[in-house]
Every structure is written in C-alpha cells, then in structure tokens.
Amino acid sequence: MPTILDQESEPIYTMDARDLFDPPLYSDAELSWLYDHVGQVPVVAFKAPLPPGVNVHAVRPVLERVYELIQLEQHEHEPWAGVEAVRQAIKTYQTISAQWLAAHKRSPRRNPRFPSLFYMDQGRRAYRGGVGSDSGRVRTYEVDGDRKYLAIALNAPPGTQANFEVDVPEVPTVPVDLRRKLEDDNEHGALICPVCKFSRNYEPESASSRGTARMQMARHLKSAKKEPDWHRAVYNEEFGT
C-alpha cells in the first residue's frame, strides 16, 4: 500500500517510498551532509570521501530521488517540493532537536530528551507512550499545542499543506473543570474516581485500610480503558508519575 498524504484539494500518493523524507531517521552527521549536498548530481556529491557518521546507504536514496525529481521537473514539468523544502525540513528537525537537548540538560527529570514520545499533562508531567504521543520513534513536534509531522512528501507541489492521513496522533484534551483529585468520603470510608465514579471502600479509622484502597485506585487510574487520558491526569495529580 502506498503512503497516503492528505491535503486540502486531493490526497497525495507516494508510490515511491523515497518520496517520503523523514529527517529523524538520519543521524546528525547525515542531515548536515544532506543539507550541503542535496540537489547535486550524485556522482559529484560522492566524489569526496564521506565524513564520519554518514552512511552511504542512508543518504544515497535521498540524493538520487531528489536528482530524479529535478530532472522530471525540468523535462516533464512535474512539480515537486523542491530542494529548499528538503533543507527546511532538515533545519526544522535540527533546531527542534537542539531545543529538546538544551531543555533536557537543564532539567533531565522534567524534560525528556525526546518529548514527542511522551504525553504531557497540564502540570507538564510526562509519561511515555500516552495518548497522543509518537509511537516507537520521533515523528512529530509541537507548535502552539498542535502536533506537526517532521516528514515531508517530496512529490507534494510547493505551497501544499500535506499531513499524514493515517496514524495521526490524537492529542487529548482534559476538561479544565475536571476534578483532578480522588474524592475522599472519609465519613463513609470510600475513595471515588472523579472521572467514572469507580470506588473502593476502606475503614475510616485504619490507615493501612485506606492505603490499600489508594493502591487499588492507583491501579484503576492507570488501567482504565474509558477516557484513559482523563484517568491518567487524575493519577498524575494524585500519585505522580
């Protein structure tokens, strides 16, 4: 199945796998080399020895596909994203990655090295693999609360806004007025989930009984299938990550 990219007018089909340029798949050295050489004739670009950290099998398909698209544009008038779009995609990822690294060095516990792999709750606490986070590897970055893909479709004409039609991460929204703490009915000895009203009873005079109920509620909040992001927000507020 071809990768389907969606734009306002009609879908873009990347029948050639090389039409999807995804910067996070390359090393820093490979991205820097591609930035300097993309658009060149491959035989010229590869005349000099490759610098350390640059794998020829990684960069060659990009260079060759870009050169093919340049030729198709010149001789068949087929539009494509353009060399500058490739360079901009590289620059965007390098900038974002550098910002992530700087934040991680300032506060490793609060700022993950690759935050797109985590879900951040409203208290800016992160947990890996939460709803809305990238799956497996870095694919997106956040701009004003919206996730944008780092990959670009080389065969998308200039000026089109192409986004993945499939596997778009859904960024959850937790209602502002949602109660973030467990309801504690000390008179009757009950802890109550504010999201789904699941409850666990305990002996009001027994600290150990209440502790057991809290552990049971923690398991519920972490494993709830209904409104999992809302439950996780309560868990983070009540128990931390």
Backbone as CSV, one residue per row, in Angstrom:
resi,resn,N_x,N_y,N_z,CA_x,CA_y,CA_z,C_x,C_y,C_z
1,MET,0.839,-1.199,0.000,0.000,0.000,0.000,0.872,1.245,0.000
2,PRO,0.558,2.208,-0.864,1.335,3.441,-0.858,1.003,4.288,0.360
3,THR,1.957,5.096,0.751,1.685,6.053,1.813,0.764,7.130,1.271
4,ILE,-0.290,7.454,2.014,-1.245,8.455,1.569,-1.048,9.724,2.385
5,LEU,-0.806,10.808,1.704,-0.726,12.101,2.348,-1.943,12.899,1.942
6,ASP,-2.465,13.669,2.863,-3.708,14.371,2.613,-3.475,15.867,2.550
7,GLN,-4.071,16.540,1.593,-4.028,17.988,1.502,-5.449,18.481,1.253
8,GLU,-5.621,19.785,1.196,-6.962,20.344,1.103,-7.665,19.962,-0.191
9,SER,-6.924,19.858,-1.296,-7.569,19.604,-2.575,-7.829,18.111,-2.790
10,GLU,-6.771,17.311,-2.781,-6.921,15.874,-3.001,-5.723,15.161,-2.399
11,PRO,-5.852,13.857,-2.120,-4.739,13.138,-1.490,-3.500,13.094,-2.385
12,ILE,-2.339,12.972,-1.744,-1.086,12.782,-2.451,-0.639,11.355,-2.175
13,TYR,-0.339,10.594,-3.216,0.092,9.218,-3.064,1.597,9.134,-3.309
14,THR,2.332,8.617,-2.333,3.767,8.446,-2.508,4.023,6.992,-2.906
15,MET,3.902,6.711,-4.175,4.102,5.359,-4.677,5.552,4.922,-4.504
16,ASP,6.490,5.882,-4.617,7.901,5.605,-4.406,8.218,5.900,-2.945
17,ALA,8.712,4.911,-2.219,8.994,5.093,-0.790,9.980,6.220,-0.553
18,ARG,10.800,6.509,-1.555,11.794,7.575,-1.391,11.170,8.959,-1.401
19,ASP,9.881,9.055,-1.769,9.218,10.357,-1.788,8.891,10.860,-0.384
20,LEU,9.038,9.998,0.615,8.779,10.415,1.988,10.126,10.670,2.664
21,PHE,10.453,11.942,2.878,11.712,12.300,3.525,11.433,12.596,4.999
22,ASP,12.008,11.765,5.874,11.717,11.832,7.302,13.021,12.089,8.062
23,PRO,13.341,13.341,8.383,14.633,13.692,8.994,15.020,12.896,10.233
24,PRO,14.084,12.562,11.170,14.516,11.828,12.366,15.135,10.460,12.088
25,LEU,15.003,9.945,10.870,15.585,8.651,10.538,17.083,8.727,10.279
26,TYR,17.627,9.952,10.211,19.032,10.128,9.861,19.819,10.667,11.045
27,SER,21.124,10.374,11.043,21.995,10.881,12.099,22.241,12.374,11.887
28,ASP,22.766,13.033,12.911,23.092,14.454,12.798,24.094,14.689,11.675
29,ALA,25.077,13.800,11.583,26.097,13.943,10.533,25.481,13.778,9.148
30,GLU,24.557,12.825,9.010,23.911,12.599,7.711,23.033,13.770,7.315
31,LEU,22.331,14.360,8.283,21.484,15.514,7.984,22.327,16.708,7.547
32,SER,23.440,16.933,8.223,24.314,18.051,7.852,24.890,17.842,6.458
33,TRP,25.258,16.594,6.166,25.805,16.305,4.833,24.732,16.476,3.761
34,LEU,23.533,16.000,4.033,22.453,16.147,3.066,22.104,17.617,2.842
35,TYR,22.117,18.408,3.898,21.816,19.838,3.759,22.789,20.491,2.768
36,ASP,24.049,20.089,2.831,25.070,20.692,1.960,25.055,20.129,0.547
37,HIS,24.579,18.889,0.357,24.725,18.239,-0.940,23.422,17.926,-1.664
38,VAL,22.267,18.068,-0.995,21.009,17.751,-1.657,20.834,18.655,-2.877
39,GLY,20.425,18.061,-3.973,20.267,18.795,-5.226,21.446,18.631,-6.173
40,GLN,22.572,18.144,-5.657,23.737,17.928,-6.509,23.583,16.631,-7.311
41,VAL,24.320,16.544,-8.394,24.386,15.289,-9.139,25.065,14.262,-8.232
42,PRO,24.466,13.111,-8.021,25.022,12.143,-7.073,26.485,11.799,-7.313
43,VAL,26.879,11.621,-8.578,28.263,11.239,-8.851,29.229,12.326,-8.395
44,VAL,28.781,13.580,-8.423,29.619,14.680,-7.955,29.641,14.714,-6.426
45,ALA,28.478,14.549,-5.815,28.386,14.608,-4.354,29.223,13.522,-3.689
46,PHE,29.332,12.358,-4.342,30.042,11.240,-3.732,31.508,11.151,-4.157
47,LYS,32.018,12.162,-4.857,33.422,12.135,-5.267,34.346,12.174,-4.057
48,ALA,34.018,13.029,-3.087,34.854,13.142,-1.887,34.446,12.071,-0.879
49,PRO,35.380,11.596,-0.073,35.037,10.604,0.963,33.989,11.160,1.920
50,LEU,33.094,10.292,2.334,32.059,10.716,3.267,32.658,10.924,4.657
51,PRO,32.192,11.946,5.371,32.706,12.200,6.723,32.226,11.134,7.709
52,PRO,32.866,11.042,8.876,32.442,10.067,9.894,30.973,10.276,10.268
53,GLY,30.270,9.159,10.435,28.872,9.223,10.840,27.886,9.282,9.696
54,VAL,28.375,9.318,8.459,27.499,9.379,7.285,27.512,8.028,6.578
55,ASN,26.376,7.369,6.549,26.231,6.056,5.919,25.762,6.252,4.480
56,VAL,26.539,5.787,3.549,26.213,5.968,2.136,24.865,5.339,1.790
57,HIS,24.535,4.221,2.439,23.273,3.543,2.128,22.070,4.330,2.645
58,ALA,22.289,5.237,3.591,21.209,6.071,4.115,20.990,7.302,3.250
59,VAL,22.075,7.944,2.826,21.946,9.230,2.119,21.802,9.084,0.613
60,ARG,22.289,7.982,0.055,22.243,7.840,-1.404,20.808,7.867,-1.955
61,PRO,19.845,7.113,-1.373,18.482,7.150,-1.917,17.873,8.548,-1.933
62,VAL,18.178,9.349,-0.927,17.642,10.715,-0.885,18.232,11.538,-2.019
63,LEU,19.548,11.482,-2.141,20.224,12.270,-3.172,19.760,11.860,-4.567
64,GLU,19.638,10.558,-4.791,19.241,10.072,-6.110,17.794,10.450,-6.427
65,ARG,16.890,10.332,-5.440,15.487,10.664,-5.697,15.310,12.150,-5.956
66,VAL,15.994,12.979,-5.192,15.906,14.424,-5.409,16.404,14.782,-6.808
67,TYR,17.497,14.167,-7.231,18.023,14.465,-8.572,17.040,14.001,-9.644
68,GLU,16.383,12.848,-9.433,15.371,12.379,-10.382,14.221,13.378,-10.480
69,LEU,13.773,13.903,-9.327,12.663,14.855,-9.319,13.051,16.168,-9.991
70,ILE,14.299,16.568,-9.840,14.780,17.772,-10.522,14.716,17.564,-12.031
71,GLN,15.140,16.397,-12.483,15.117,16.101,-13.916,13.685,16.030,-14.439
72,LEU,12.783,15.410,-13.671,11.389,15.327,-14.102,10.751,16.714,-14.184
73,GLU,11.115,17.586,-13.277,10.583,18.950,-13.316,11.095,19.702,-14.542
74,GLN,12.379,19.523,-14.851,12.978,20.232,-15.980,12.465,19.734,-17.324
75,HIS,12.300,18.426,-17.445,11.986,17.847,-18.755,10.513,17.468,-18.930
76,GLU,9.827,17.147,-17.830,8.426,16.748,-17.920,7.493,17.742,-17.235
77,HIS,8.068,18.791,-16.659,7.300,19.846,-15.966,6.451,19.281,-14.827
78,GLU,7.000,18.279,-14.124,6.302,17.700,-12.984,6.749,18.420,-11.707
79,PRO,5.833,19.076,-11.018,6.218,19.820,-9.810,6.532,18.886,-8.642
80,TRP,7.374,19.350,-7.759,7.690,18.609,-6.548,8.015,19.613,-5.440
81,ALA,8.366,19.128,-4.260,8.539,20.024,-3.114,9.688,21.010,-3.297
82,GLY,10.772,20.546,-3.893,11.910,21.433,-4.129,13.044,21.218,-3.134
83,VAL,14.243,21.597,-3.575,15.436,21.424,-2.751,15.325,22.196,-1.445
84,GLU,14.798,23.427,-1.511,14.710,24.249,-0.307,13.759,23.640,0.726
85,ALA,12.741,22.919,0.264,11.828,22.259,1.208,12.555,21.154,1.967
86,VAL,13.445,20.446,1.279,14.239,19.403,1.938,15.154,20.038,2.973
87,ARG,15.826,21.118,2.572,16.731,21.800,3.510,15.968,22.363,4.704
88,GLN,14.769,22.886,4.452,13.978,23.437,5.546,13.543,22.342,6.506
89,ALA,13.191,21.165,5.973,12.806,20.040,6.827,13.972,19.608,7.710
90,ILE,15.169,19.597,7.130,16.369,19.254,7.906,16.608,20.295,8.993
91,LYS,16.542,21.570,8.591,16.794,22.652,9.557,15.775,22.647,10.686
92,THR,14.508,22.383,10.349,13.457,22.343,11.371,13.756,21.271,12.406
93,TYR,14.086,20.063,11.937,14.356,18.985,12.886,15.609,19.260,13.707
94,GLN,16.661,19.775,13.070,17.882,20.067,13.809,17.631,21.120,14.885
95,THR,16.821,22.125,14.551,16.502,23.176,15.525,15.693,22.623,16.682
96,ILE,14.653,21.850,16.354,13.800,21.260,17.388,14.600,20.320,18.281
97,SER,15.436,19.482,17.665,16.229,18.525,18.424,17.197,19.237,19.362
98,ALA,17.794,20.340,18.892,18.719,21.113,19.726,17.979,21.748,20.907
99,GLN,16.760,22.226,20.670,15.958,22.803,21.753,15.600,21.743,22.784
100,TRP,15.220,20.552,22.306,14.894,19.456,23.215,16.107,19.089,24.068
101,LEU,17.285,19.018,23.426,18.504,18.637,24.139,18.860,19.679,25.198
102,ALA,18.747,20.958,24.856,19.064,22.023,25.808,18.136,21.965,27.021
103,ALA,16.834,21.748,26.762,15.867,21.659,27.858,16.145,20.430,28.725
104,HIS,16.523,19.327,28.071,16.823,18.093,28.808,18.042,18.274,29.702
105,LYS,19.040,18.986,29.218,20.244,19.206,30.019,19.947,20.109,31.216
106,ARG,19.037,21.070,31.036,18.685,21.960,32.141,17.935,21.214,33.237
107,SER,17.011,20.336,32.827,16.195,19.620,33.810,15.843,18.239,33.264
108,PRO,16.741,17.258,33.420,16.510,15.921,32.844,15.242,15.247,33.348
109,ARG,14.890,15.458,34.613,13.726,14.774,35.170,12.422,15.380,34.661
110,ARG,12.430,16.666,34.395,11.203,17.334,33.955,11.054,17.344,32.440
111,ASN,12.167,17.323,31.710,12.132,17.432,30.249,12.757,16.200,29.612
112,PRO,11.956,15.291,29.039,12.522,14.125,28.344,13.381,14.564,27.163
113,ARG,14.345,13.737,26.820,15.220,14.069,25.675,14.406,14.203,24.398
114,PHE,13.427,13.326,24.210,12.568,13.392,23.031,11.116,13.488,23.500
115,PRO,10.632,14.686,23.790,9.305,14.857,24.392,8.147,14.394,23.534
116,SER,8.340,14.271,22.220,7.221,13.824,21.387,6.858,12.369,21.672
117,LEU,7.750,11.634,22.338,7.467,10.247,22.695,6.650,10.144,23.984
118,PHE,6.340,11.302,24.569,5.639,11.331,25.854,4.358,12.139,25.744
119,TYR,3.418,11.823,26.624,2.224,12.647,26.788,2.449,13.572,27.978
120,MET,2.263,14.866,27.780,2.441,15.835,28.848,1.070,16.253,29.369
121,ASP,0.867,16.086,30.688,-0.406,16.526,31.235,-0.360,18.032,31.491
122,GLN,-1.434,18.594,32.024,-1.496,20.040,32.195,-0.529,20.535,33.262
123,GLY,-0.014,19.633,34.073,1.010,20.008,35.043,2.407,19.851,34.474
124,ARG,2.522,19.616,33.144,3.783,19.434,32.440,4.550,18.215,32.952
125,ARG,3.810,17.209,33.426,4.424,15.960,33.791,4.270,14.980,32.635
126,ALA,5.337,14.229,32.387,5.378,13.391,31.191,5.260,11.914,31.522
127,TYR,4.562,11.184,30.644,4.623,9.730,30.729,4.696,9.173,29.311
128,ARG,5.600,8.215,29.159,5.925,7.685,27.836,4.782,6.853,27.270
129,GLY,4.519,7.068,25.988,3.540,6.247,25.287,2.100,6.603,25.558
130,GLY,1.843,7.765,26.159,0.473,8.156,26.434,-0.278,8.533,25.167
131,VAL,-1.574,8.689,25.300,-2.409,9.040,24.153,-1.907,10.336,23.526
132,GLY,-1.676,10.300,22.221,-1.211,11.489,21.523,0.279,11.537,21.304
133,SER,1.045,10.665,21.976,2.498,10.687,21.814,2.907,9.884,20.586
134,ASP,4.121,10.142,20.115,4.655,9.370,18.991,4.850,7.918,19.418
135,SER,4.627,7.015,18.502,4.761,5.596,18.798,6.081,5.065,18.253
136,GLY,6.932,4.582,19.132,8.157,3.920,18.704,9.329,4.837,18.459
137,ARG,9.120,5.896,17.683,10.211,6.812,17.368,9.660,8.216,17.148
138,VAL,10.565,9.176,17.092,10.170,10.571,16.910,9.585,10.771,15.517
139,ARG,8.386,11.341,15.474,7.730,11.631,14.205,7.202,13.061,14.132
140,THR,6.936,13.672,15.277,6.267,14.967,15.290,6.963,15.943,16.241
141,TYR,6.531,17.190,16.155,6.918,18.205,17.135,5.706,19.084,17.373
142,GLU,5.735,19.827,18.459,4.561,20.589,18.865,4.744,22.075,18.593
143,VAL,3.711,22.687,18.016,3.690,24.126,17.772,2.362,24.669,18.280
144,ASP,2.421,25.496,19.324,1.214,26.105,19.895,0.144,25.055,20.220
145,GLY,0.585,23.934,20.752,-0.355,22.895,21.158,-0.753,21.931,20.062
146,ASP,-0.328,22.168,18.822,-0.653,21.277,17.706,0.567,20.452,17.320
147,ARG,0.340,19.183,17.009,1.425,18.322,16.556,1.585,18.425,15.050
148,LYS,2.829,18.614,14.609,3.131,18.684,13.182,4.158,17.606,12.860
149,TYR,3.986,16.992,11.684,4.918,15.956,11.271,6.220,16.563,10.767
150,LEU,7.325,15.887,11.088,8.643,16.318,10.623,8.909,15.841,9.200
151,ALA,8.244,14.761,8.780,8.428,14.235,7.430,7.745,15.132,6.402
152,ILE,8.284,15.147,5.205,7.653,15.863,4.096,7.525,14.916,2.906
153,ALA,6.548,15.191,2.046,6.371,14.418,0.811,7.115,15.137,-0.307
154,LEU,8.149,14.515,-0.830,8.946,15.158,-1.872,8.124,15.423,-3.130
155,ASN,7.103,14.594,-3.375,6.314,14.775,-4.593,5.138,15.729,-4.397
156,ALA,5.057,16.382,-3.209,3.997,17.371,-2.987,4.428,18.702,-3.594
157,PRO,3.621,19.292,-4.484,3.975,20.571,-5.102,4.167,21.668,-4.061
158,PRO,4.986,22.682,-4.361,5.214,23.786,-3.418,3.904,24.462,-3.021
159,GLY,3.815,24.828,-1.763,2.639,25.557,-1.288,1.523,24.691,-0.766
160,THR,1.601,23.360,-0.957,0.546,22.483,-0.445,0.858,22.120,0.999
161,GLN,-0.187,21.961,1.761,-0.044,21.570,3.158,-0.357,20.090,3.265
162,ALA,0.649,19.272,3.352,0.461,17.825,3.380,0.666,17.295,4.791
163,ASN,-0.262,16.488,5.233,-0.170,15.838,6.540,-0.526,14.371,6.382
164,PHE,-0.043,13.536,7.303,-0.351,12.123,7.232,-1.842,11.917,7.415
165,GLU,-2.422,11.118,6.532,-3.843,10.806,6.648,-4.076,9.699,7.675
166,VAL,-3.079,8.844,7.826,-3.219,7.744,8.782,-2.221,7.919,9.919
167,ASP,-2.540,7.308,11.053,-1.673,7.330,12.232,-1.385,8.732,12.739
168,VAL,-2.320,9.648,12.540,-2.155,10.988,13.091,-2.423,10.916,14.590
169,PRO,-1.458,11.302,15.424,-1.708,11.193,16.866,-2.803,12.139,17.312
170,GLU,-3.743,11.609,18.057,-4.827,12.424,18.584,-4.400,12.996,19.931
171,VAL,-4.225,14.303,19.987,-3.797,14.924,21.231,-5.019,15.119,22.118
172,PRO,-5.039,14.456,23.285,-6.232,14.522,24.121,-6.379,15.872,24.807
173,THR,-7.594,16.222,25.118,-7.856,17.427,25.899,-8.598,17.020,27.159
174,VAL,-8.082,17.433,28.275,-8.710,17.130,29.555,-9.501,18.354,29.971
175,PRO,-10.805,18.210,30.231,-11.614,19.373,30.575,-11.020,20.165,31.735
176,VAL,-11.043,21.474,31.602,-10.462,22.348,32.616,-11.157,22.154,33.961
177,ASP,-12.474,21.919,33.914,-13.229,21.813,35.158,-13.232,20.393,35.732
178,LEU,-12.487,19.470,35.123,-12.446,18.110,35.647,-11.729,18.087,36.994
179,ARG,-12.346,17.463,37.972,-11.712,17.313,39.275,-10.478,16.428,39.119
180,ARG,-9.330,16.906,39.607,-8.071,16.188,39.409,-7.662,15.327,40.594
181,LYS,-8.415,15.367,41.674,-8.071,14.592,42.859,-9.173,13.566,43.134
182,LEU,-8.792,12.477,43.766,-9.786,11.496,44.168,-10.757,12.107,45.172
183,GLU,-12.013,11.724,45.062,-12.993,12.137,46.062,-12.848,11.215,47.272
184,ASP,-12.681,11.803,48.431,-12.452,11.019,49.649,-13.618,11.241,50.625
185,ASP,-14.490,10.264,50.689,-15.624,10.306,51.621,-15.187,9.635,52.918
186,ASN,-14.540,10.416,53.776,-13.978,9.850,54.996,-15.054,9.379,55.962
187,GLU,-16.227,10.005,55.889,-17.310,9.631,56.806,-17.776,8.202,56.562
188,HIS,-17.894,7.854,55.277,-18.370,6.509,54.938,-17.224,5.574,54.539
189,GLY,-15.999,6.108,54.467,-14.856,5.283,54.109,-14.853,4.856,52.660
190,ALA,-14.760,5.828,51.742,-14.769,5.491,50.315,-13.909,6.473,49.527
191,LEU,-13.072,5.929,48.650,-12.344,6.725,47.669,-13.061,6.578,46.336
192,ILE,-13.300,7.709,45.652,-14.126,7.697,44.446,-13.372,8.357,43.296
193,CYS,-13.373,7.687,42.138,-12.746,8.245,40.943,-13.620,9.382,40.412
194,PRO,-13.056,10.581,40.196,-13.868,11.698,39.720,-14.274,11.576,38.253
195,VAL,-13.654,10.650,37.525,-13.948,10.504,36.100,-15.132,9.563,35.880
196,CYS,-15.079,8.373,36.494,-16.101,7.352,36.214,-16.849,6.884,37.464
197,LYS,-16.483,7.472,38.605,-17.142,7.156,39.884,-16.849,5.735,40.390
198,PHE,-15.834,5.099,39.834,-15.355,3.831,40.405,-14.910,4.112,41.837
199,SER,-15.176,3.188,42.786,-14.858,3.458,44.184,-14.261,2.240,44.870
200,ARG,-13.560,2.519,45.949,-13.029,1.482,46.812,-13.264,1.901,48.264
201,ASN,-13.798,0.987,49.065,-14.098,1.280,50.465,-12.888,1.010,51.360
202,TYR,-12.863,1.689,52.484,-11.819,1.464,53.482,-12.384,1.770,54.876
203,GLU,-11.678,1.303,55.892,-12.064,1.566,57.273,-11.572,2.969,57.649
204,PRO,-12.487,3.902,57.959,-12.083,5.286,58.230,-11.026,5.424,59.321
205,GLU,-11.007,4.520,60.286,-10.062,4.624,61.397,-8.754,3.875,61.141
206,SER,-8.648,3.228,59.976,-7.468,2.388,59.696,-6.629,2.999,58.576
207,ALA,-5.403,3.392,58.914,-4.500,3.957,57.913,-4.102,2.910,56.874
208,SER,-3.893,1.668,57.326,-3.496,0.618,56.389,-4.633,0.296,55.416
209,SER,-5.875,0.311,55.905,-7.024,0.053,55.039,-7.148,1.143,53.981
210,ARG,-6.932,2.377,54.401,-7.004,3.491,53.448,-5.858,3.406,52.437
211,GLY,-4.686,2.987,52.902,-3.554,2.826,51.989,-3.813,1.768,50.946
212,THR,-4.446,0.677,51.355,-4.796,-0.386,50.407,-5.785,0.119,49.361
213,ALA,-6.762,0.901,49.814,-7.750,1.459,48.890,-7.081,2.398,47.895
214,ARG,-6.118,3.162,48.371,-5.397,4.078,47.463,-4.614,3.298,46.411
215,MET,-3.988,2.209,46.794,-3.253,1.398,45.819,-4.205,0.822,44.769
216,GLN,-5.379,0.395,45.222,-6.373,-0.131,44.279,-6.847,0.955,43.325
217,MET,-7.020,2.175,43.831,-7.434,3.289,42.975,-6.330,3.653,41.998
218,ALA,-5.087,3.565,42.426,-3.964,3.862,41.531,-3.952,2.893,40.356
219,ARG,-4.184,1.608,40.640,-4.237,0.617,39.560,-5.394,0.913,38.615
220,HIS,-6.522,1.310,39.181,-7.675,1.645,38.344,-7.365,2.814,37.415
221,LEU,-6.775,3.868,37.948,-6.499,5.066,37.154,-5.509,4.777,36.031
222,LYS,-4.563,3.871,36.279,-3.550,3.556,35.267,-4.069,2.604,34.194
223,SER,-5.073,1.783,34.527,-5.512,0.750,33.582,-6.890,1.008,32.980
224,ALA,-7.543,2.102,33.345,-8.901,2.375,32.856,-8.919,2.454,31.327
225,LYS,-9.866,1.781,30.714,-9.994,1.779,29.250,-10.834,2.955,28.755
226,LYS,-11.771,3.419,29.587,-12.625,4.538,29.214,-11.962,5.847,29.642
227,GLU,-11.855,6.795,28.718,-11.237,8.080,28.991,-9.868,7.904,29.655
228,PRO,-8.951,7.167,29.003,-7.662,6.871,29.656,-6.824,8.109,29.941
229,ASP,-6.896,9.130,29.060,-6.091,10.322,29.295,-6.613,11.105,30.494
230,TRP,-7.925,11.130,30.690,-8.503,11.817,31.846,-8.114,11.083,33.133
231,HIS,-8.214,9.758,33.098,-7.808,8.990,34.267,-6.332,9.220,34.587
232,ARG,-5.505,9.268,33.544,-4.071,9.472,33.768,-3.807,10.850,34.378
233,ALA,-4.586,11.851,33.971,-4.409,13.178,34.548,-4.685,13.167,36.049
234,VAL,-5.701,12.419,36.454,-6.007,12.290,37.885,-4.892,11.509,38.579
235,TYR,-4.426,10.443,37.948,-3.339,9.652,38.536,-2.101,10.511,38.761
236,ASN,-1.736,11.298,37.750,-0.551,12.139,37.876,-0.694,13.152,38.992
237,GLU,-1.881,13.697,39.151,-2.115,14.691,40.190,-2.093,14.040,41.581
238,GLU,-2.641,12.847,41.677,-2.785,12.194,42.981,-1.535,11.426,43.398
239,PHE,-0.891,10.770,42.431,0.209,9.869,42.774,1.542,10.255,42.139
240,GLY,1.529,11.183,41.180,2.750,11.496,40.451,3.020,10.431,39.410
241,THR,4.097,10.600,38.599,4.401,9.659,37.533,5.482,8.684,37.951
